[in-house]
């Protein structure tokens, strides 16, 4: 089964044990298809609370099969064995519990989720209880004397009372893990069972900037230098307005702007008829009555790339080109090449005829 489902059932059973709802607890534990030694120990504890000793013994047997070195399971099973009269097996479980304590005086099971400390003297006390039930009073007294030398919580009072019982040859009652003390899952794992929204809820974030008053979705379009022109259907949809007359600042927070200045309106008119605008990178107030909307469809200023509010042209540099290759000498005309060839051939034939004539004269 999934580890998440296993943790959920285990945690639900522990909560039922805390409420002492034993039937609901045993129902949750039975739904675990792959129990561990810890959940099986819890099952035995619930059966003991319901008085079902045989079922508790079966659960402890399975817990020991899962974990052969679980000393607390041997300790609990030995006590159950004494309760049903199987004394030899109870004494054997006490011996195994003492062996799996590995020479420690105490094993703190809180790190495993069980709020219980198993002391070595408690195991010896149960062994003495087995001897008392078997009528072996001397062995019981010797075991209790050995246990009295161990260190542990509330050891002295319990062992002193036990020695008095043995001296009077009275049977000792076994020690159990207290009712309702069970193994619990780790709190960190239980906290992870709660669903968490790691992404969170979507938030709509809108921003108004002087260079963009468009809200919506548009397809990808090529960039162009100059003033950004939002695609609006009507002039009143834009926050850009033009100053109809020049205005000089007349108080704190007001702006001075020339006639025809394009400003970005940043809010509504106040009771004094002033509006907050952004002009030339400054934020201030201007009379709203002096502003008129701009129709970007008919405006000719939109192509004025010298607007100080827009994006300037990129540097007008010409990219470097490859160096020009040197021109090769023009080939000679085909007619001249042929005449030169015939001249050379005729010269060779003339020289060869003269050589033959000279050789003939010498022979005569």
ABEGO torsion letter per residue (X at the ends): XBAAAAAAAAAAAAAAAAAGBAAAAAAAAAABABBBAAAAAAAAAAAAAAGBAAAAAAAAAAAAAABAABAAAAAAAAAAAAAAGBAAAAAAAAAAAAAAAGGBABBBAAAAGBBBBBBAAAAAAAAAAAAAAAGBAAAAAAAAAAAAABBEBGAAAAAAAAAAAAAAGBBBBBBBBBBGBBBBBBAAAAAAABBBBAAEBBBBBBBBBAABABBEBBBBBBBBBEBBBBBBABAAABABBBBABBBBBABBGBBBBBBGBBBBBABBBBAAGBBBBBBGGBBBBBBAAABBBBBAAABAAAABAABAABBBBBBBBBBBBBBBBBBBBBBBBAAAAAAAAAAAAAAAAAAAAAAAAAAAAAAX
